[in-house]
Amino acid sequence: MDEIKDFLVGEHAEDGMGVVEVLLIIVVLVGIVIIFQKQITQLVNKIWKAINRDASTVYK
């Protein structure tokens, strides 16, 4: 009986909280990406075009 109590109250319960925290962070990040998907895509495309434009001047 003490082993069950130690398992439920001991360090193992704290380990589970770490997993829950990581999962919540992942869910929030995925939600932010979904909400701002269009803006993120536009930003990445703009940066990529600038990189390609500037890279072409280097190779000339």
C-alpha distance matrix in Angstrom:
0.0 3.8 5.4 5.3 6.5 8.7 10.0 10.9 12.4 13.5 16.7 16.1 16.6 19.9 21.0 20.8 23.0 25.5 25.8 26.4 29.0 30.8 30.9 32.3 34.9 36.0 36.3 38.4 40.6 41.2 42.1 44.6 46.1 46.6 48.1 50.5 51.2 54.9 55.3 53.3 55.4 58.6 57.6 56.8 60.0 62.0 60.6 61.1 64.8 65.4 64.0 66.2 69.2 68.9 68.2 71.4 73.4 71.9 72.9 76.5
3.8 0.0 3.8 5.4 5.0 6.0 8.5 9.9 10.4 10.9 14.2 14.2 15.0 17.8 19.2 19.6 21.5 23.9 24.7 25.4 27.7 29.6 30.1 31.4 33.8 35.1 35.7 37.6 39.6 40.6 41.6 43.7 45.4 46.1 47.6 49.7 50.5 54.3 54.4 52.4 54.6 57.7 56.5 55.7 59.1 60.9 59.3 60.0 63.6 64.0 62.6 65.0 67.9 67.4 66.7 70.0 71.9 70.3 71.4 75.0
5.4 3.8 0.0 3.8 5.4 5.1 6.1 8.6 9.9 9.7 12.3 11.8 13.2 16.1 16.8 17.3 19.7 21.7 22.2 23.4 25.7 27.3 27.8 29.5 31.7 32.7 33.5 35.6 37.5 38.3 39.5 41.7 43.2 43.9 45.6 47.7 48.3 52.0 52.3 50.0 52.2 55.4 54.2 53.1 56.5 58.4 56.7 57.2 60.9 61.4 59.9 62.1 65.2 64.7 63.9 67.2 69.1 67.4 68.4 72.1
5.3 5.4 3.8 0.0 3.8 5.4 5.0 6.2 8.5 9.5 12.3 11.0 11.6 15.0 15.8 15.5 17.9 20.4 20.5 21.2 23.9 25.6 25.7 27.2 29.7 30.7 31.2 33.3 35.4 36.0 37.1 39.5 41.0 41.5 43.1 45.3 46.0 49.8 50.1 48.1 50.2 53.4 52.4 51.5 54.7 56.7 55.3 55.8 59.4 60.1 58.7 60.9 63.9 63.6 62.9 66.1 68.1 66.7 67.7 71.2
6.5 5.0 5.4 3.8 0.0 3.8 5.4 5.2 6.0 7.7 11.2 10.9 10.7 13.8 15.5 15.4 17.1 19.8 20.6 20.9 23.2 25.3 25.7 26.8 29.3 30.7 31.1 32.9 35.1 36.1 36.9 39.1 40.9 41.5 42.8 45.0 46.0 49.7 49.9 47.9 50.3 53.3 52.2 51.5 54.9 56.7 55.2 56.0 59.6 60.0 58.8 61.2 64.0 63.6 63.1 66.4 68.2 66.8 68.0 71.6
8.7 6.0 5.1 5.4 3.8 0.0 3.8 5.6 5.3 4.9 8.2 8.6 9.4 11.9 13.4 14.2 15.9 18.0 19.2 20.1 22.0 23.9 24.8 26.1 28.2 29.6 30.5 32.2 34.1 35.3 36.4 38.4 40.0 41.0 42.4 44.3 45.2 49.0 49.0 46.8 49.2 52.2 50.9 50.1 53.5 55.2 53.5 54.3 57.9 58.2 56.9 59.3 62.2 61.6 61.0 64.4 66.1 64.5 65.8 69.3
10.0 8.5 6.1 5.0 5.4 3.8 0.0 3.8 5.7 5.3 7.4 6.1 7.2 10.3 11.0 11.3 13.7 15.8 16.3 17.4 19.7 21.3 21.9 23.5 25.7 26.8 27.6 29.6 31.5 32.4 33.6 35.7 37.2 38.1 39.7 41.7 42.4 46.1 46.3 44.1 46.3 49.4 48.2 47.3 50.7 52.5 50.9 51.5 55.2 55.6 54.2 56.6 59.5 59.1 58.4 61.7 63.6 62.1 63.2 66.7
10.9 9.9 8.6 6.2 5.2 5.6 3.8 0.0 3.8 5.9 8.4 7.0 5.9 9.5 11.0 10.4 12.1 14.9 15.5 15.7 18.1 20.2 20.5 21.6 24.1 25.5 25.9 27.8 30.0 30.9 31.7 33.9 35.7 36.4 37.7 39.9 40.8 44.5 44.7 42.7 45.1 48.1 47.0 46.4 49.7 51.5 50.1 50.9 54.5 55.0 53.8 56.2 59.0 58.7 58.2 61.5 63.4 62.1 63.3 66.8
12.4 10.4 9.9 8.5 6.0 5.3 5.7 3.8 0.0 3.8 6.9 7.4 6.0 8.4 11.0 11.2 12.0 14.7 16.2 16.3 18.0 20.5 21.3 22.0 24.2 26.1 26.7 28.1 30.3 31.6 32.4 34.2 36.2 37.2 38.2 40.3 41.4 45.1 45.0 43.1 45.6 48.5 47.2 46.7 50.1 51.7 50.2 51.2 54.8 55.0 53.9 56.4 59.2 58.6 58.3 61.7 63.3 62.0 63.4 66.9
13.5 10.9 9.7 9.5 7.7 4.9 5.3 5.9 3.8 0.0 3.8 5.5 5.9 7.4 9.4 10.8 11.9 13.8 15.6 16.5 17.9 19.9 21.3 22.4 24.1 25.9 27.0 28.4 30.2 31.7 32.8 34.5 36.2 37.5 38.7 40.5 41.5 45.2 45.0 42.8 45.3 48.2 46.7 46.0 49.5 51.0 49.2 50.2 53.8 53.9 52.6 55.2 58.0 57.3 56.8 60.2 61.8 60.3 61.7 65.2
16.7 14.2 12.3 12.3 11.2 8.2 7.4 8.4 6.9 3.8 0.0 3.8 5.4 5.2 6.4 8.9 10.0 11.0 13.0 14.6 15.6 17.2 19.0 20.3 21.6 23.3 24.9 26.2 27.7 29.3 30.7 32.2 33.8 35.3 36.6 38.1 39.1 42.8 42.4 40.0 42.5 45.4 43.8 42.9 46.5 48.0 46.1 47.0 50.6 50.7 49.2 51.8 54.6 53.9 53.3 56.8 58.3 56.7 58.1 61.6
16.1 14.2 11.8 11.0 10.9 8.6 6.1 7.0 7.4 5.5 3.8 0.0 3.8 5.4 5.1 6.5 8.9 10.1 11.0 12.8 14.5 15.8 17.0 18.8 20.5 21.7 23.0 24.8 26.3 27.5 29.0 30.8 32.2 33.4 35.1 36.7 37.4 41.2 41.1 38.8 41.0 44.1 42.7 41.7 45.2 46.9 45.2 45.8 49.5 49.8 48.4 50.8 53.7 53.2 52.5 55.8 57.6 56.1 57.3 60.9
16.6 15.0 13.2 11.6 10.7 9.4 7.2 5.9 6.0 5.9 5.4 3.8 0.0 3.8 5.4 5.2 6.6 9.1 10.2 10.8 12.7 14.7 15.6 16.7 18.8 20.4 21.2 22.9 24.8 26.1 27.1 29.0 30.7 31.8 33.1 35.0 35.9 39.7 39.6 37.5 39.9 42.9 41.6 40.9 44.4 46.1 44.5 45.4 49.0 49.3 48.2 50.6 53.4 53.0 52.6 55.9 57.7 56.3 57.7 61.1
19.9 17.8 16.1 15.0 13.8 11.9 10.3 9.5 8.4 7.4 5.2 5.4 3.8 0.0 3.8 5.3 5.0 6.6 9.0 9.9 10.7 12.8 14.5 15.4 16.8 18.8 20.1 21.3 22.9 24.7 25.9 27.3 29.1 30.5 31.7 33.3 34.4 38.1 37.7 35.5 38.1 40.9 39.4 38.7 42.3 43.8 42.0 43.1 46.7 46.8 45.6 48.2 50.9 50.3 50.0 53.4 55.0 53.6 55.1 58.6
21.0 19.2 16.8 15.8 15.5 13.4 11.0 11.0 11.0 9.4 6.4 5.1 5.4 3.8 0.0 3.8 5.4 5.2 6.7 8.9 10.1 11.0 12.8 14.6 15.8 17.1 18.8 20.4 21.6 23.1 24.8 26.3 27.6 29.1 30.7 32.1 32.9 36.6 36.4 34.0 36.3 39.3 37.8 36.8 40.3 42.0 40.2 41.0 44.6 44.9 43.5 46.0 48.8 48.2 47.7 51.1 52.8 51.3 52.6 56.1
20.8 19.6 17.3 15.5 15.4 14.2 11.3 10.4 11.2 10.8 8.9 6.5 5.2 5.3 3.8 0.0 3.8 5.3 5.1 6.4 8.7 10.0 10.7 12.4 14.4 15.5 16.6 18.5 20.2 21.2 22.6 24.6 26.0 27.1 28.7 30.5 31.2 34.9 35.0 32.8 35.1 38.1 36.9 36.1 39.5 41.3 39.8 40.5 44.1 44.6 43.5 45.8 48.7 48.4 47.9 51.1 53.0 51.8 53.0 56.5
23.0 21.5 19.7 17.9 17.1 15.9 13.7 12.1 12.0 11.9 10.0 8.9 6.6 5.0 5.4 3.8 0.0 3.8 5.4 5.0 6.1 8.6 9.8 10.5 12.3 14.3 15.2 16.5 18.4 19.9 20.9 22.6 24.4 25.7 26.8 28.6 29.7 33.4 33.2 31.1 33.7 36.6 35.2 34.7 38.2 39.8 38.3 39.4 42.9 43.2 42.3 44.8 47.5 47.1 46.9 50.2 51.9 50.8 52.3 55.6
25.5 23.9 21.7 20.4 19.8 18.0 15.8 14.9 14.7 13.8 11.0 10.1 9.1 6.6 5.2 5.3 3.8 0.0 3.8 5.4 5.1 6.3 8.6 9.9 10.7 12.4 14.3 15.5 16.7 18.5 20.0 21.3 22.8 24.5 25.8 27.2 28.1 31.8 31.4 29.0 31.6 34.5 32.9 32.2 35.7 37.2 35.6 36.5 40.1 40.3 39.2 41.7 44.5 44.0 43.7 47.0 48.7 47.5 48.9 52.3
25.8 24.7 22.2 20.5 20.6 19.2 16.3 15.5 16.2 15.6 13.0 11.0 10.2 9.0 6.7 5.1 5.4 3.8 0.0 3.8 5.4 5.2 6.2 8.6 10.0 10.6 12.3 14.3 15.4 16.5 18.3 20.1 21.2 22.5 24.3 25.9 26.4 30.2 30.2 27.8 30.0 33.2 31.9 31.0 34.4 36.2 34.7 35.4 39.0 39.6 38.4 40.7 43.6 43.3 42.9 46.1 48.0 46.9 48.1 51.5
26.4 25.4 23.4 21.2 20.9 20.1 17.4 15.7 16.3 16.5 14.6 12.8 10.8 9.9 8.9 6.4 5.0 5.4 3.8 0.0 3.8 5.5 5.1 6.1 8.6 9.9 10.5 12.3 14.2 15.3 16.4 18.4 20.0 21.0 22.4 24.3 25.2 28.9 29.0 27.0 29.4 32.4 31.4 30.8 34.2 36.0 34.8 35.7 39.1 39.8 38.9 41.3 44.0 43.9 43.8 46.9 48.8 47.9 49.2 52.5
29.0 27.7 25.7 23.9 23.2 22.0 19.7 18.1 18.0 17.9 15.6 14.5 12.7 10.7 10.1 8.7 6.1 5.1 5.4 3.8 0.0 3.8 5.4 5.1 6.2 8.7 9.9 10.6 12.4 14.3 15.3 16.6 18.5 20.0 21.1 22.6 23.8 27.5 27.1 25.1 27.8 30.5 29.2 28.8 32.3 33.8 32.5 33.7 37.1 37.4 36.6 39.2 41.8 41.5 41.5 44.8 46.5 45.6 47.1 50.3
30.8 29.6 27.3 25.6 25.3 23.9 21.3 20.2 20.5 19.9 17.2 15.8 14.7 12.8 11.0 10.0 8.6 6.3 5.2 5.5 3.8 0.0 3.8 5.4 5.1 6.2 8.7 10.0 10.6 12.3 14.2 15.4 16.6 18.4 20.0 21.2 21.9 25.6 25.4 23.0 25.4 28.4 27.0 26.2 29.7 31.4 29.9 30.8 34.3 34.8 33.8 36.2 38.9 38.7 38.5 41.7 43.6 42.6 43.9 47.3
30.9 30.1 27.8 25.7 25.7 24.8 21.9 20.5 21.3 21.3 19.0 17.0 15.6 14.5 12.8 10.7 9.8 8.6 6.2 5.1 5.4 3.8 0.0 3.8 5.4 5.1 6.2 8.6 9.9 10.5 12.2 14.3 15.4 16.4 18.3 20.0 20.5 24.3 24.5 22.4 24.6 27.7 26.8 26.1 29.3 31.3 30.2 31.0 34.4 35.2 34.4 36.6 39.3 39.5 39.3 42.3 44.4 43.6 44.8 48.0
32.3 31.4 29.5 27.2 26.8 26.1 23.5 21.6 22.0 22.4 20.3 18.8 16.7 15.4 14.6 12.4 10.5 9.9 8.6 6.1 5.1 5.4 3.8 0.0 3.8 5.4 5.1 6.2 8.6 9.9 10.5 12.3 14.3 15.3 16.4 18.3 19.5 23.1 23.1 21.4 24.0 26.8 25.9 25.7 29.0 30.6 29.8 30.9 34.2 34.9 34.4 36.8 39.3 39.5 39.6 42.6 44.5 44.0 45.4 48.5
34.9 33.8 31.7 29.7 29.3 28.2 25.7 24.1 24.2 24.1 21.6 20.5 18.8 16.8 15.8 14.4 12.3 10.7 10.0 8.6 6.2 5.1 5.4 3.8 0.0 3.8 5.5 5.2 6.2 8.6 9.8 10.6 12.4 14.3 15.3 16.5 17.7 21.3 20.9 18.8 21.6 24.3 23.0 22.8 26.2 27.7 26.6 27.9 31.2 31.6 31.1 33.6 36.1 36.1 36.2 39.3 41.1 40.5 42.1 45.1
36.0 35.1 32.7 30.7 30.7 29.6 26.8 25.5 26.1 25.9 23.3 21.7 20.4 18.8 17.1 15.5 14.3 12.4 10.6 9.9 8.7 6.2 5.1 5.4 3.8 0.0 3.8 5.5 5.1 6.1 8.5 9.9 10.6 12.2 14.2 15.4 15.8 19.6 19.6 17.4 19.6 22.7 21.8 21.1 24.3 26.2 25.2 26.0 29.4 30.2 29.6 31.8 34.4 34.7 34.6 37.6 39.6 39.1 40.3 43.5
36.3 35.7 33.5 31.2 31.1 30.5 27.6 25.9 26.7 27.0 24.9 23.0 21.2 20.1 18.8 16.6 15.2 14.3 12.3 10.5 9.9 8.7 6.2 5.1 5.5 3.8 0.0 3.8 5.5 5.2 6.1 8.7 9.9 10.5 12.2 14.3 14.9 18.6 19.1 17.4 19.6 22.7 22.2 22.0 25.0 26.9 26.4 27.3 30.5 31.5 31.3 33.3 35.8 36.4 36.5 39.3 41.4 41.1 42.4 45.4
38.4 37.6 35.6 33.3 32.9 32.2 29.6 27.8 28.1 28.4 26.2 24.8 22.9 21.3 20.4 18.5 16.5 15.5 14.3 12.3 10.6 10.0 8.6 6.2 5.2 5.5 3.8 0.0 3.8 5.5 5.0 6.2 8.7 9.9 10.5 12.2 13.7 17.2 17.1 15.7 18.5 21.1 20.3 20.6 23.8 25.3 24.8 26.2 29.2 29.9 30.0 32.3 34.5 35.0 35.5 38.3 40.1 40.0 41.5 44.4
40.6 39.6 37.5 35.4 35.1 34.1 31.5 30.0 30.3 30.2 27.7 26.3 24.8 22.9 21.6 20.2 18.4 16.7 15.4 14.2 12.4 10.6 9.9 8.6 6.2 5.1 5.5 3.8 0.0 3.8 5.4 5.1 6.2 8.6 9.9 10.6 11.6 15.2 14.8 12.8 15.5 18.3 17.3 17.2 20.5 22.1 21.4 22.7 25.8 26.5 26.3 28.6 31.0 31.4 31.7 34.6 36.5 36.3 37.8 40.7
41.2 40.6 38.3 36.0 36.1 35.3 32.4 30.9 31.6 31.7 29.3 27.5 26.1 24.7 23.1 21.2 19.9 18.5 16.5 15.3 14.3 12.3 10.5 9.9 8.6 6.1 5.2 5.5 3.8 0.0 3.8 5.5 5.1 6.2 8.6 10.0 10.0 13.8 14.4 12.5 14.5 17.6 17.4 17.0 19.9 22.0 21.7 22.5 25.5 26.8 26.6 28.5 31.0 31.8 32.0 34.6 36.8 36.8 37.9 40.8
42.1 41.6 39.5 37.1 36.9 36.4 33.6 31.7 32.4 32.8 30.7 29.0 27.1 25.9 24.8 22.6 20.9 20.0 18.3 16.4 15.3 14.2 12.2 10.5 9.8 8.5 6.1 5.0 5.4 3.8 0.0 3.8 5.4 5.1 6.1 8.6 9.6 13.1 13.7 12.9 15.1 17.8 17.9 18.2 20.9 22.7 22.9 24.0 26.7 27.9 28.3 30.2 32.4 33.3 33.9 36.3 38.4 38.7 40.0 42.7
44.6 43.7 41.7 39.5 39.1 38.4 35.7 33.9 34.2 34.5 32.2 30.8 29.0 27.3 26.3 24.6 22.6 21.3 20.1 18.4 16.6 15.4 14.3 12.3 10.6 9.9 8.7 6.2 5.1 5.5 3.8 0.0 3.8 5.4 5.1 6.0 8.0 11.3 11.0 10.1 13.0 15.2 14.8 15.6 18.5 19.8 20.0 21.5 24.1 25.0 25.6 27.7 29.6 30.5 31.3 33.8 35.7 36.0 37.6 40.1
46.1 45.4 43.2 41.0 40.9 40.0 37.2 35.7 36.2 36.2 33.8 32.2 30.7 29.1 27.6 26.0 24.4 22.8 21.2 20.0 18.5 16.6 15.4 14.3 12.4 10.6 9.9 8.7 6.2 5.1 5.4 3.8 0.0 3.8 5.5 5.3 5.3 9.0 9.3 7.7 9.9 12.7 12.7 12.8 15.5 17.4 17.6 18.6 21.3 22.6 22.9 24.8 26.9 28.0 28.6 30.9 33.0 33.4 34.7 37.3
46.6 46.1 43.9 41.5 41.5 41.0 38.1 36.4 37.2 37.5 35.3 33.4 31.8 30.5 29.1 27.1 25.7 24.5 22.5 21.0 20.0 18.4 16.4 15.3 14.3 12.2 10.5 9.9 8.6 6.2 5.1 5.4 3.8 0.0 3.8 5.6 5.1 8.5 10.1 9.5 10.9 13.7 14.6 14.9 17.0 19.1 19.9 20.7 23.0 24.7 25.3 26.8 28.9 30.3 30.9 33.0 35.3 35.9 37.0 39.4
48.1 47.6 45.6 43.1 42.8 42.4 39.7 37.7 38.2 38.7 36.6 35.1 33.1 31.7 30.7 28.7 26.8 25.8 24.3 22.4 21.1 20.0 18.3 16.4 15.3 14.2 12.2 10.5 9.9 8.6 6.1 5.1 5.5 3.8 0.0 3.8 5.7 8.1 9.0 9.6 11.6 13.5 14.3 15.6 17.6 19.1 20.2 21.6 23.5 24.9 26.0 27.7 29.4 30.7 31.8 33.9 35.8 36.7 38.1 40.3
50.5 49.7 47.7 45.3 45.0 44.3 41.7 39.9 40.3 40.5 38.1 36.7 35.0 33.3 32.1 30.5 28.6 27.2 25.9 24.3 22.6 21.2 20.0 18.3 16.5 15.4 14.3 12.2 10.6 10.0 8.6 6.0 5.3 5.6 3.8 0.0 3.8 5.6 5.4 6.0 8.6 10.1 10.6 12.2 14.2 15.4 16.5 18.1 20.0 21.3 22.5 24.3 25.8 27.1 28.3 30.4 32.2 33.1 34.6 36.8
51.2 50.5 48.3 46.0 46.0 45.2 42.4 40.8 41.4 41.5 39.1 37.4 35.9 34.4 32.9 31.2 29.7 28.1 26.4 25.2 23.8 21.9 20.5 19.5 17.7 15.8 14.9 13.7 11.6 10.0 9.6 8.0 5.3 5.1 5.7 3.8 0.0 3.8 5.6 5.2 6.1 8.6 9.9 10.5 12.2 14.2 15.4 16.3 18.2 20.0 21.0 22.3 24.2 25.8 26.6 28.5 30.7 31.6 32.8 35.0
54.9 54.3 52.0 49.8 49.7 49.0 46.1 44.5 45.1 45.2 42.8 41.2 39.7 38.1 36.6 34.9 33.4 31.8 30.2 28.9 27.5 25.6 24.3 23.1 21.3 19.6 18.6 17.2 15.2 13.8 13.1 11.3 9.0 8.5 8.1 5.6 3.8 0.0 3.8 5.5 5.2 6.2 8.6 10.0 10.6 12.3 14.3 15.3 16.5 18.5 20.0 21.1 22.4 24.4 25.6 27.1 29.2 30.6 31.7 33.6
55.3 54.4 52.3 50.1 49.9 49.0 46.3 44.7 45.0 45.0 42.4 41.1 39.6 37.7 36.4 35.0 33.2 31.4 30.2 29.0 27.1 25.4 24.5 23.1 20.9 19.6 19.1 17.1 14.8 14.4 13.7 11.0 9.3 10.1 9.0 5.4 5.6 3.8 0.0 3.8 5.4 5.1 6.2 8.6 9.9 10.5 12.3 14.2 15.4 16.6 18.4 20.0 21.1 22.6 24.2 26.0 27.7 29.0 30.5 32.3
53.3 52.4 50.0 48.1 47.9 46.8 44.1 42.7 43.1 42.8 40.0 38.8 37.5 35.5 34.0 32.8 31.1 29.0 27.8 27.0 25.1 23.0 22.4 21.4 18.8 17.4 17.4 15.7 12.8 12.5 12.9 10.1 7.7 9.5 9.6 6.0 5.2 5.5 3.8 0.0 3.8 5.5 5.1 6.1 8.5 9.9 10.6 12.1 14.2 15.4 16.5 18.3 19.9 21.2 22.3 24.4 26.3 27.1 28.6 30.8
55.4 54.6 52.2 50.2 50.3 49.2 46.3 45.1 45.6 45.3 42.5 41.0 39.9 38.1 36.3 35.1 33.7 31.6 30.0 29.4 27.8 25.4 24.6 24.0 21.6 19.6 19.6 18.5 15.5 14.5 15.1 13.0 9.9 10.9 11.6 8.6 6.1 5.2 5.4 3.8 0.0 3.8 5.5 5.2 6.1 8.5 9.9 10.4 12.2 14.2 15.3 16.4 18.1 20.0 20.8 22.5 24.8 25.8 26.9 29.0
58.6 57.7 55.4 53.4 53.3 52.2 49.4 48.1 48.5 48.2 45.4 44.1 42.9 40.9 39.3 38.1 36.6 34.5 33.2 32.4 30.5 28.4 27.7 26.8 24.3 22.7 22.7 21.1 18.3 17.6 17.8 15.2 12.7 13.7 13.5 10.1 8.6 6.2 5.1 5.5 3.8 0.0 3.8 5.5 5.1 6.1 8.6 9.8 10.6 12.3 14.3 15.3 16.4 18.4 19.8 21.2 23.2 24.6 26.0 27.6
57.6 56.5 54.2 52.4 52.2 50.9 48.2 47.0 47.2 46.7 43.8 42.7 41.6 39.4 37.8 36.9 35.2 32.9 31.9 31.4 29.2 27.0 26.8 25.9 23.0 21.8 22.2 20.3 17.3 17.4 17.9 14.8 12.7 14.6 14.3 10.6 9.9 8.6 6.2 5.1 5.5 3.8 0.0 3.8 5.5 5.1 6.2 8.5 10.0 10.7 12.4 14.3 15.4 16.6 18.2 20.2 21.8 22.9 24.6 26.5
56.8 55.7 53.1 51.5 51.5 50.1 47.3 46.4 46.7 46.0 42.9 41.7 40.9 38.7 36.8 36.1 34.7 32.2 31.0 30.8 28.8 26.2 26.1 25.7 22.8 21.1 22.0 20.6 17.2 17.0 18.2 15.6 12.8 14.9 15.6 12.2 10.5 10.0 8.6 6.1 5.2 5.5 3.8 0.0 3.8 5.4 5.1 6.0 8.6 9.9 10.5 12.2 14.1 15.3 16.2 18.3 20.4 21.1 22.5 24.7
60.0 59.1 56.5 54.7 54.9 53.5 50.7 49.7 50.1 49.5 46.5 45.2 44.4 42.3 40.3 39.5 38.2 35.7 34.4 34.2 32.3 29.7 29.3 29.0 26.2 24.3 25.0 23.8 20.5 19.9 20.9 18.5 15.5 17.0 17.6 14.2 12.2 10.6 9.9 8.5 6.1 5.1 5.5 3.8 0.0 3.8 5.5 5.0 6.1 8.6 9.8 10.5 12.1 14.2 15.1 16.5 18.8 20.1 21.1 23.0
62.0 60.9 58.4 56.7 56.7 55.2 52.5 51.5 51.7 51.0 48.0 46.9 46.1 43.8 42.0 41.3 39.8 37.2 36.2 36.0 33.8 31.4 31.3 30.6 27.7 26.2 26.9 25.3 22.1 22.0 22.7 19.8 17.4 19.1 19.1 15.4 14.2 12.3 10.5 9.9 8.5 6.1 5.1 5.4 3.8 0.0 3.8 5.5 5.2 6.3 8.7 10.0 10.6 12.3 14.1 15.6 17.2 18.8 20.4 21.9
60.6 59.3 56.7 55.3 55.2 53.5 50.9 50.1 50.2 49.2 46.1 45.2 44.5 42.0 40.2 39.8 38.3 35.6 34.7 34.8 32.5 29.9 30.2 29.8 26.6 25.2 26.4 24.8 21.4 21.7 22.9 20.0 17.6 19.9 20.2 16.5 15.4 14.3 12.3 10.6 9.9 8.6 6.2 5.1 5.5 3.8 0.0 3.8 5.5 5.1 6.2 8.7 9.9 10.6 12.1 14.3 15.8 16.7 18.5 20.6
61.1 60.0 57.2 55.8 56.0 54.3 51.5 50.9 51.2 50.2 47.0 45.8 45.4 43.1 41.0 40.5 39.4 36.5 35.4 35.7 33.7 30.8 31.0 30.9 27.9 26.0 27.3 26.2 22.7 22.5 24.0 21.5 18.6 20.7 21.6 18.1 16.3 15.3 14.2 12.1 10.4 9.8 8.5 6.0 5.0 5.5 3.8 0.0 3.8 5.4 5.1 6.2 8.6 10.0 10.4 12.4 14.6 15.4 16.6 18.8
64.8 63.6 60.9 59.4 59.6 57.9 55.2 54.5 54.8 53.8 50.6 49.5 49.0 46.7 44.6 44.1 42.9 40.1 39.0 39.1 37.1 34.3 34.4 34.2 31.2 29.4 30.5 29.2 25.8 25.5 26.7 24.1 21.3 23.0 23.5 20.0 18.2 16.5 15.4 14.2 12.2 10.6 10.0 8.6 6.1 5.2 5.5 3.8 0.0 3.8 5.4 5.1 6.0 8.5 9.7 10.7 12.8 14.5 15.6 17.1
65.4 64.0 61.4 60.1 60.0 58.2 55.6 55.0 55.0 53.9 50.7 49.8 49.3 46.8 44.9 44.6 43.2 40.3 39.6 39.8 37.4 34.8 35.2 34.9 31.6 30.2 31.5 29.9 26.5 26.8 27.9 25.0 22.6 24.7 24.9 21.3 20.0 18.5 16.6 15.4 14.2 12.3 10.7 9.9 8.6 6.3 5.1 5.4 3.8 0.0 3.8 5.5 5.1 6.1 8.3 10.0 11.1 12.6 14.6 16.0
64.0 62.6 59.9 58.7 58.8 56.9 54.2 53.8 53.9 52.6 49.2 48.4 48.2 45.6 43.5 43.5 42.3 39.2 38.4 38.9 36.6 33.8 34.4 34.4 31.1 29.6 31.3 30.0 26.3 26.6 28.3 25.6 22.9 25.3 26.0 22.5 21.0 20.0 18.4 16.5 15.3 14.3 12.4 10.5 9.8 8.7 6.2 5.1 5.4 3.8 0.0 3.8 5.5 5.3 5.9 8.6 10.2 10.6 12.4 14.6
66.2 65.0 62.1 60.9 61.2 59.3 56.6 56.2 56.4 55.2 51.8 50.8 50.6 48.2 46.0 45.8 44.8 41.7 40.7 41.3 39.2 36.2 36.6 36.8 33.6 31.8 33.3 32.3 28.6 28.5 30.2 27.7 24.8 26.8 27.7 24.3 22.3 21.1 20.0 18.3 16.4 15.3 14.3 12.2 10.5 10.0 8.7 6.2 5.1 5.5 3.8 0.0 3.8 5.5 5.0 6.2 8.9 10.0 10.7 12.6
69.2 67.9 65.2 63.9 64.0 62.2 59.5 59.0 59.2 58.0 54.6 53.7 53.4 50.9 48.8 48.7 47.5 44.5 43.6 44.0 41.8 38.9 39.3 39.3 36.1 34.4 35.8 34.5 31.0 31.0 32.4 29.6 26.9 28.9 29.4 25.8 24.2 22.4 21.1 19.9 18.1 16.4 15.4 14.1 12.1 10.6 9.9 8.6 6.0 5.1 5.5 3.8 0.0 3.8 5.5 5.4 6.9 9.3 10.5 11.4
68.9 67.4 64.7 63.6 63.6 61.6 59.1 58.7 58.6 57.3 53.9 53.2 53.0 50.3 48.2 48.4 47.1 44.0 43.3 43.9 41.5 38.7 39.5 39.5 36.1 34.7 36.4 35.0 31.4 31.8 33.3 30.5 28.0 30.3 30.7 27.1 25.8 24.4 22.6 21.2 20.0 18.4 16.6 15.3 14.2 12.3 10.6 10.0 8.5 6.1 5.3 5.5 3.8 0.0 3.8 5.4 5.3 6.7 9.2 10.5
68.2 66.7 63.9 62.9 63.1 61.0 58.4 58.2 58.3 56.8 53.3 52.5 52.6 50.0 47.7 47.9 46.9 43.7 42.9 43.8 41.5 38.5 39.3 39.6 36.2 34.6 36.5 35.5 31.7 32.0 33.9 31.3 28.6 30.9 31.8 28.3 26.6 25.6 24.2 22.3 20.8 19.8 18.2 16.2 15.1 14.1 12.1 10.4 9.7 8.3 5.9 5.0 5.5 3.8 0.0 3.8 5.4 5.1 6.5 9.0
71.4 70.0 67.2 66.1 66.4 64.4 61.7 61.5 61.7 60.2 56.8 55.8 55.9 53.4 51.1 51.1 50.2 47.0 46.1 46.9 44.8 41.7 42.3 42.6 39.3 37.6 39.3 38.3 34.6 34.6 36.3 33.8 30.9 33.0 33.9 30.4 28.5 27.1 26.0 24.4 22.5 21.2 20.2 18.3 16.5 15.6 14.3 12.4 10.7 10.0 8.6 6.2 5.4 5.4 3.8 0.0 3.8 5.4 5.3 6.5
73.4 71.9 69.1 68.1 68.2 66.1 63.6 63.4 63.3 61.8 58.3 57.6 57.7 55.0 52.8 53.0 51.9 48.7 48.0 48.8 46.5 43.6 44.4 44.5 41.1 39.6 41.4 40.1 36.5 36.8 38.4 35.7 33.0 35.3 35.8 32.2 30.7 29.2 27.7 26.3 24.8 23.2 21.8 20.4 18.8 17.2 15.8 14.6 12.8 11.1 10.2 8.9 6.9 5.3 5.4 3.8 0.0 3.8 5.6 5.4
71.9 70.3 67.4 66.7 66.8 64.5 62.1 62.1 62.0 60.3 56.7 56.1 56.3 53.6 51.3 51.8 50.8 47.5 46.9 47.9 45.6 42.6 43.6 44.0 40.5 39.1 41.1 40.0 36.3 36.8 38.7 36.0 33.4 35.9 36.7 33.1 31.6 30.6 29.0 27.1 25.8 24.6 22.9 21.1 20.1 18.8 16.7 15.4 14.5 12.6 10.6 10.0 9.3 6.7 5.1 5.4 3.8 0.0 3.8 5.6
72.9 71.4 68.4 67.7 68.0 65.8 63.2 63.3 63.4 61.7 58.1 57.3 57.7 55.1 52.6 53.0 52.3 48.9 48.1 49.2 47.1 43.9 44.8 45.4 42.1 40.3 42.4 41.5 37.8 37.9 40.0 37.6 34.7 37.0 38.1 34.6 32.8 31.7 30.5 28.6 26.9 26.0 24.6 22.5 21.1 20.4 18.5 16.6 15.6 14.6 12.4 10.7 10.5 9.2 6.5 5.3 5.6 3.8 0.0 3.8
76.5 75.0 72.1 71.2 71.6 69.3 66.7 66.8 66.9 65.2 61.6 60.9 61.1 58.6 56.1 56.5 55.6 52.3 51.5 52.5 50.3 47.3 48.0 48.5 45.1 43.5 45.4 44.4 40.7 40.8 42.7 40.1 37.3 39.4 40.3 36.8 35.0 33.6 32.3 30.8 29.0 27.6 26.5 24.7 23.0 21.9 20.6 18.8 17.1 16.0 14.6 12.6 11.4 10.5 9.0 6.5 5.4 5.6 3.8 0.0
